[in-house]
């Protein structure tokens, strides 16, 4: 039920693909379109580029979540 979300991505190419209005390349188009549709739900979304090294805490938590699996 969040009304505002800030998304930090460590790839400038991904940020550009998500934020641009063009269709871009065929590679990953389906995923990018799904992400864009999520943005149109009833919430404010801000996409920002963050260097991987500057976001070590989030990276560690994401890796931990992947290791734990689905309980």
C-alpha positions in Angstrom: 0.0 0.0 0.0 2.9 2.4 -0.6 1.9 5.6 -2.4 5.5 6.6 -3.3 8.4 4.3 -4.4 12.0 5.2 -5.1 13.7 2.6 -7.3 17.5 2.6 -7.4 19.1 0.7 -10.3 22.8 0.2 -10.8 22.6 0.2 -14.6 22.2 3.5 -16.5 21.0 1.5 -19.6 18.2 0.0 -17.6 17.2 3.4 -16.1 17.1 4.9 -19.6 15.1 1.9 -21.0 12.5 2.2 -18.2 12.2 6.0 -18.3 12.3 6.6 -22.0 9.1 6.8 -24.1 10.5 4.9 -27.0 10.1 1.2 -27.7 13.9 0.5 -27.7 15.4 -2.8 -28.7 13.6 -6.1 -28.7 15.9 -7.4 -25.9 13.9 -7.1 -22.7 11.1 -5.1 -24.2 8.4 -7.3 -22.6 9.9 -6.8 -19.1 10.3 -3.1 -19.6 6.7 -2.8 -20.7 5.5 -4.7 -17.6 7.6 -2.4 -15.4 6.1 0.7 -17.1 2.6 -0.6 -16.5 3.4 -1.0 -12.8 4.3 2.7 -12.8 0.8 3.6 -13.9 -0.8 2.1 -10.8 -1.9 4.5 -8.1 1.5 5.5 -6.8 4.4 7.8 -7.5 7.6 6.1 -8.8 11.0 7.7 -9.1 13.8 5.8 -10.9 17.4 6.7 -10.0 20.8 5.4 -10.9 22.9 4.3 -8.0 26.3 2.8 -8.3 26.5 -0.8 -7.0 29.3 0.1 -4.6 27.2 2.9 -3.0 24.3 0.6 -2.4 26.0 -2.4 -0.7 23.4 -2.7 2.0 20.5 -3.2 -0.5 22.7 -5.6 -2.5 23.4 -7.7 0.6 19.7 -7.8 1.5 18.7 -8.8 -2.0 21.4 -11.6 -2.1 20.2 -12.8 1.3 16.7 -13.0 0.1 17.8 -15.0 -2.9 19.6 -17.5 -0.7 16.7 -18.0 1.6 14.3 -19.0 -1.1 10.5 -19.1 -0.5 9.5 -20.4 2.9 
